């Protein structure tokens, strides 16, 4: 497992999501109320970038921009169709003002 620096905490404003690439691993990093969540960036339905979707702070979900499947930012499990398979989730660590993600 590798701990990768993703960005500064200021690079992802509250309520927003950004995409970061680490080789073949694409991560969608979302920020909700001071907590950061990292999930796989590819929708399991049609391989669309989830980081182009909308963050839903009240339900802690990220909505796919193509067909509207909502993925839990905590578990990666889709909570609505058409997606039926989970995306990977990653452990996030904050050190000073930097965001790090554990990548296998």
C-alpha positions in Angstrom: 0.0 0.0 0.0 1.3 3.5 -0.9 0.4 6.8 0.7 0.1 9.3 -2.1 -0.2 13.1 -1.7 -3.3 14.2 -3.6 -3.5 17.9 -3.1 -3.9 20.7 -0.5 -7.1 20.8 1.4 -7.8 24.2 -0.2 -7.8 22.6 -3.7 -11.2 20.9 -3.3 -13.7 23.4 -1.9 -16.5 22.2 0.4 -19.3 20.6 -1.5 -17.2 19.9 -4.6 -15.3 17.0 -6.2 -12.1 16.8 -8.2 -10.4 14.0 -10.2 -6.8 12.9 -9.6 -4.8 10.3 -11.5 -2.2 8.0 -10.1 -1.0 5.8 -13.0 -4.0 3.7 -13.9 -5.9 4.6 -10.7 -8.4 7.4 -11.1 -9.8 8.9 -7.9 -12.7 11.2 -7.3 -11.9 13.3 -4.2 -15.0 14.9 -2.6 -15.1 17.4 0.3 -18.1 17.7 2.6 -18.0 19.8 5.7 -14.3 19.3 6.4 -14.3 15.6 5.7 -12.7 14.3 2.5 -13.8 11.1 0.7 -12.0 9.2 -2.1 -13.7 6.8 -4.4 -13.0 5.3 -7.8 -13.7 7.9 -10.5 -15.2 5.4 -13.0 -19.0 4.8 -12.9 -19.5 1.0 -12.9 -22.4 1.4 -15.3 -20.8 3.1 -18.3 -17.2 4.1 -17.3 -18.2 7.8 -17.0 -16.0 10.1 -14.8 -17.8 10.5 -11.5 -15.8 13.6 -10.7 -17.9 15.4 -13.3 -21.0 14.7 -11.2 -22.7 16.4 -8.3 -21.9 16.0 -4.6 -25.0 15.5 -2.4 -23.8 16.5 1.1 -27.0 15.5 3.0 -26.8 11.9 1.8 -23.0 11.8 1.4 -23.3 10.6 -2.2 -21.7 11.4 -5.6 -24.1 11.4 -8.6 -22.9 10.1 -11.9 -23.5 12.9 -14.5 -24.6 10.5 -17.3 -27.5 8.4 -15.9 -27.9 9.6 -12.3 -26.7 6.7 -10.3 -25.7 7.9 -6.8 -22.7 6.3 -5.1 -22.0 6.4 -1.4 -18.9 8.3 -0.7 -18.3 6.1 2.4 -18.8 2.7 0.9 -18.7 3.1 -2.9 -22.0 1.2 -3.1 -24.5 2.6 -5.7 -27.8 3.6 -4.0 -29.7 4.0 -7.3 -29.9 2.4 -10.7 -28.7 1.9 -13.4 -25.3 1.1 -11.6 -25.4 -2.1 -9.6 -21.7 -2.6 -8.7 -19.7 -0.6 -6.2 -16.7 1.6 -7.0 -13.6 1.2 -4.8 -13.1 3.5 -1.8 -9.8 4.7 -0.5 -8.6 5.7 3.0 -8.0 9.5 3.2 -5.5 11.0 5.6 -5.0 14.7 6.3 -1.5 15.9 7.4 -1.2 19.6 8.1 -3.0 21.1 5.0 -2.4 18.2 2.7 -4.7 15.4 1.6 -3.2 11.9 1.2 -4.9 8.7 -0.1 -3.8 5.1 0.5 -3.6 3.3 -2.9 -3.0 -0.5 -3.3 
